[in-house]
Amino acid sequence: MKAADNNGYFAIGVFRGKTQHNIGTLWRTAYILGAAYIFTVDGRYKKQSSDVLKSWSRIPLFNYKDFDELLQNIPYDCRLVGVEIDERSEMLHEFKHPKRAIYLLGAEDTGLPEFVKEKCHMLIKLPGNNSLNVGVTGSIVIHDRVSKIKTDFPPHHKDN
């Protein structure tokens, strides 16, 4: 995991993700915009040939067998932020991102179940009444974070 700096760190993952393409898109965005790691819960991901940046070699992917395993592995003083259309969710554009955060997205067809939302420290949502593609939603959330928190990105090199 990347070392935390004054800006903190973040990770992003998907609960019961349906398609590997969505995870691949999210992984690439997470790498480009400075995530410490990505993860899946109750789902798996295999390397994609379309990942021309070889994101799998640059930031770790963790596969948690279930939600309890994710909860047991949340870093100290890190906030779990669920991304879900819900009456309790704060609008993303008004949201102040925690210094240390793990963002959790649900699959497009099922979202995050109630037992997961109850364990999240915060819930956020994007505008609209319908869910977007997981890769797109995660990319928007990451962009919002890095645009609100001053981040110095390390240069990326085409080294492989």
N, C-alpha and C positions, 0 to 999 in steps of 0.2 A: 504494500500500500504506500502511496506517496506520503511524504512527511507533511504534516499540517504546518501552515504558516499563519501569519496574522489574519489571513482571510478564512481560515478554517479549511474544511474539505467537504466533499460530498460524494455520494455514490447513488446509483439509480438502478432499479431493477423492476422485474415484472412478475406478478403473481399469476401462476397458471397460464402463462403465455401460450398462444395457439400456433403462431407461425415463427419459424426461424428467421425469416426475412425481417420481421419487425425487430427482433433482438439484434440482428446484424446492423440495422440502421441505427438503433439506439447505441450500440457499442461504438460505432464509428463516431457519432456525435459526441458521446461521452469522452472518447479519447481526444478528439479535436478541441473540446471546450474544457478539458482539465479535470475530469472526474478521477477520483482515487481508484474506483473499481466499479464493476457492474455485477448484477446477480440475477438469478432466477429463483423462484420459490415454486416447488411442485411442478417443475418443468425442466427440460434440458435444451441445450443448444449445441450444435455442431458447427465447426468452422465452415464458412461459406467462401466459395471461389470468387464471389462478387466483392469481397472485402479486400480491395486493392491496397489499402493502407496497412493491412495485416494487423488490425487493432488487437487481435488475440495475442500478439507478441508484445504489446506495449502496456496494456493495463489488464489486471486480472479479472476473470469471470469466476464467481462463486455460484455453485448450484446447491441450494438448500432443499432438503427433501420435503420440508413442510414449514409452515409459518412459525411453529415453536422453535425450530432450529434457527431460523432467521433471528428471532427475538433473543435467543441465547448468544448470538454472535454480534449483536449491535455494539459498536465501540462505546467506551465510557463517555458519558455526557453528550451523546449523539441523539438527535431527534428523528423519530420516524414520521415522515410526512406522507400521508396517503393522498393520491391524486384521484379524485372521484367526484362525479356529479352527485351532490348530496346537499340537503338543506343546511347542514352544519358546516359545509365547506366555505372557506374564504376565497374570494376572487383572486386569481393569480396576480393581476396588476396591482392589487392593494396589499399583497402579502410581503412581509419582511422575512426573508430567508434566515433560518438559524445559521450560526457560524459552522456548526457541524451537523450535517443532515444526511439522511438516507431517504430518498424519494421512492415510493412504491406505487406502481401502476398496476391496474387489473387488466385482464383480457377484455377486448372490445365487446364480446358478447355477454360476459358475466360481470365485469367490473370487480370491485373489491367486496367480498362478503361482509356482512355486518360484524362478525366476530373479529375480522381484521381491522375494520374502521374503528371499532371500539378501543383497540390497542394502539392506534396511531396517536401521537402527541398532537398532531395538527392534520387538518384536511384542507386541501386546496382544489380549486376547479378552474377550468378555462371557460370563457364565455360560450354560450350556446346550450342547447338542450339535448344534443346528441353527442355521443362519444366520437372522438377522432381515432385514427390509426394509432396504435401504441407507440410506434417509432416516432411519429409526428408529435404526439402529445409530449412524450419524454424530451424530445428535442426542444420544444417550446419552453418547457419548464427549465431545462438546463440553460437555455439562452437567457431567460428571465433572471435566473440566479446570477449568471456571470455579468449581465448588464447592470445589475443593482449592487453587486459586490465587486470592488476593484480587484481585478485579478491580473497578475503578471503571468502570461503563458510562457512556458519554456518553448524554445524553438523546436519545431518538428523537422526531422531530417528524413529524407528518402534514403534510408540506409540498407534496405533489403529489397 
